[in-house]
């Protein structure tokens, strides 16, 4: 599943389905909401590389 979030226009575009994520308990709307909040967090905290940010959190 790929989620494109445009915070300026408050729009979200979803490609794919949550079924691709396996046997998890969240529905599509919950995932979209989570990704939207993550995008807001990244922008507010000037995080341009989320993978690098999470790698630093995990590895110290």
C-alpha positions in Angstrom: 0.0 0.0 0.0 1.3 3.5 -0.9 -0.1 6.6 0.7 0.5 10.1 -0.7 -0.3 12.9 1.7 -0.6 16.5 0.6 -0.9 18.6 3.8 -1.3 21.8 1.9 -4.6 20.7 0.3 -5.5 18.2 3.0 -5.8 15.4 0.6 -4.7 11.7 0.7 -4.3 9.4 -2.2 -4.1 5.6 -1.5 -2.7 3.1 -4.0 -3.1 -0.6 -3.1 -4.9 -2.1 -0.2 -4.2 -2.8 3.5 -4.5 -6.5 2.6 -0.9 -6.2 1.3 0.2 -5.5 4.9 -0.8 -8.9 6.1 -2.9 -10.0 9.1 -3.1 -6.7 11.0 -6.0 -5.3 12.9 -6.3 -1.8 11.5 -8.6 -0.8 8.7 -7.7 1.4 5.7 -9.0 4.6 7.3 -6.8 4.0 10.4 -3.7 3.5 8.3 -4.4 6.6 6.3 -4.9 8.7 9.5 -1.7 7.3 10.9 0.3 8.1 7.8 -1.2 11.6 7.7 -0.2 12.3 11.3 3.3 11.0 10.5 3.6 13.3 7.5 2.6 16.3 9.7 5.2 15.2 12.3 8.0 15.0 9.7 7.2 18.4 8.4 6.8 20.1 11.8 10.2 18.6 12.9 12.0 19.2 9.6 12.6 15.5 9.0 13.5 15.0 5.3 14.6 11.4 5.6 12.2 9.4 7.8 14.2 6.2 7.4 17.3 7.8 8.7 15.3 9.4 11.5 13.9 6.0 12.6 17.3 4.2 12.1 18.8 6.8 14.6 16.0 6.1 17.1 16.6 2.4 16.9 20.4 2.4 16.8 21.0 5.4 19.0 
